[in-house]
Amino acid sequence: MDNHWMDRTVGGIVVEIPEAARIFSQSGIDFCCGGSRLLSEAILADAATDRPIDTAALDAALDAAVLRVETLAGTSDFRTLSTDALMEHIEARHHAYIKEALPEISERLAIVLRAHGQHHSELFQVHGVFGQVRTDLEQHLVKEEVLLFPALSRGTPDDATRALAQTLRDEHTAVGEMLRTLRRLNHDYVAPEDACPTYRRLLKELETMEADLFQHIHLENNILLQGV
């Protein structure tokens, strides 16, 4: 059992133990855009002032995850996939999901804003931030599918491919920051008492989108683009 979590990178832990993604998300630790940081550094940077991270509980959760890692249903070791197979997975699982989710969430958010905006003014900010997320992601996916993925399929990346990869990493970071803003504006996705079923469904969809994007970005930053 590995008891030296604090001296390991966050992204490296998730690559080895996929369940750590859930553990880190629950603790508010960024494992995708901030995956290159040591866990000790991430805890200092990501701990909310009103919700400190219990490092002992975090250690225990990671230790327990190690014991389950070989029996977790549906868990894949993405490190064993070829570059082409990993890109196919990202497109089929994550790109397909986000292309469908973005317009659906946008439509539902507009309905909720009209119905609840008078009493929940933060929804106007949510609408603006989500709109930027959608615009940025739609362009970002095209860059990956039209430019990055074909370049990686051709073999050893050249300077242009490495520059593109860095641009996409920077875009991942920007999206990650907007996702954290959406979570804050939506009070950690806890529905207000007066929320109607549509409002509650919207919050669930936004939280699901966040989880999927974190996993999506993790696969690209910490595995696909590692060393590019």
Buried (B, 14 or more C-beta within 10 A) or exposed (E): EEEEBBEBBBBBBBBBBBBBBBBBBEBBBBBBBBBBBBBBBBBEEBBEEEEEBEBEEBBEBBEEBBEEBEEEEEEEEBEEBEBEEBBEBBBEBBBEBBEEBBEEBBEBBEEBBEBBBEEBEBBEBBBEBBEEBBEBBEEBBEBBBEBBBEBBEEEEBEEEBBEBBEBBBEBBBBBBEBBBBBBEBBEEBEBBEEBEEEBBBBBEBBBBBBEBBBBBBBBBBBBBBBEB
